[in-house]
Amino acid sequence: MHLSWTPHSSTRHIARVLFFFALLAGWLTGVPSWAGVVQDVRVSGDRVVIRFNEPVRQASSFVLAGPSRIAVDVDGATPGSAIRAGGPVMNIRQGVRDGTGARIVLDLSRPAIVSEGSFARDGKTLTLQLRTVDDSRFARAAAEGKLSFVPPFSYFQASSRHAYSERMAVPPRPAPAALPRIYGNDPTRPLVVIDAGHGGHDPGAISPDGRLREKDITLQVALAIRDSLLASGRVRVALTRDTDTFLILQERYGIARRLGADLFISVHCDSAGNPTASGATIYTLSETASDKEAARLAARENKADILAGVDLGSQNPDISSILIDLTQRETMNTSANFARLLGREATPLIPIKPNFHRFASLMVLKAPDMPSVLFETGYISNVSDASFLASSNGQGKVAASVRRAVEIHFATRGATRVAAR
């Protein structure tokens, strides 16, 4: 057989060999030996196409609520600049994720999730299919964690590629976050856990001029609330975070449950396309969300959870479901009562909407046995609200609102218990 060995074919052969060894080196060491620049991100209808100038090793996506976003992490890649939004995506942002790759954030005009995604064979194009959903389905997607995508490189051994893809499809469960400090020395006092929304690589909403980030404002407000509550001497206080760190939604209320909190308050800033939108709102869990969360918790494999002092591991599934449902309904009523109380106490102190109490299927509110509210303290997209929330005076007034409501809440509950004896 005659082989034609031309300079052109020699160059192609050398390129293939070098590319093979680059892939092999990354595979053996676990570190990508190539990195692609994001050339462009384009949204057409419900399809997102992300192109790179070189193959990338893998990518993952997950959704974030408040406001609704889809984040796409690409290992070893470098952010680019060419973008074109469309469909349910109203804006696209890019940045470096923890120094290890690129993060692409799709700001959504309506709730949407990634229903499927795949790489082209050369590893240079990632295509994601979006599907618009209701708030409840979006909240479930936020709880389900990441979707991972691996290019189908033919250079990998087939069996190894299959095993690797399977491992990536189900990421390992993260270890529970370390429990934070509890402020206050009297263990007989009720415990209030304050959750500063967002943090770390998740900035949350950003003011129109780009100077203020929700994650910074919420932390400052949370610290002000802590100090105000401690000054009252009537409660103990813990913060889910007291630094610029990221916590997934389940960790936030999970920390509060593990601490045995009597009340959970998640602090956020609202954002809207309408710059005149203003005023605080307070969210509690909706009835629909309650039923779905009760069903999910009842179906968990580990039934050793302690719910309102009852070990579910000793109960059959039907009784567990009933106990969870009854407990959560009582919890929802208590949460709603506190939301109305907080709104009443906040009205003379801060800008607040007339219809301030709202219901939503928010993951951070889904602890079935712990009264919980999400406090949208104002609109960071509104110049006046943002300036108020960024000021020490505004943060002090928000904290005073929470302090008054918390004092009345626990005083009322204590009196009710005494009367019931």
Secondary structure, 3 states (H helix, E strand, C coil): CCCCCCHHHHHHHHHHHHHHHHHHHHHHHCCCCCCCEEEEEEEECCEEEEEECCCCCCEEEEEECCCCEEEEEEECCECCCEEECECCEEEEEEEEECCCEEEEEEEECCCEEEEEEEECCCCCEEEEEEEECCHHHHHHHHHHCCEEECCCCCCCCHHHHHHHHHHHHCCCCCCCCCCCCEECCCCCCCEEEEEECCECCECCCECCCCCCEHHHHHHHHHHHHHHHHHHHCCCEEEECCCCCCCCCHHHHHHHHHHHCCCEEEEEEEECCCCCCCCCEEEEEECHHHHHHHHHHHHCCCCCCCEECCEEHHHCCHHHHHHHHHHHHHHHHHHHHHHHHHHHHHHCCCCCEEEEEEEEECCHHHCCCCCCEEEEEEEECCCHHHHHHHHCHHHHHHHHHHHHHHHHHHHHHHHHHHHHHC
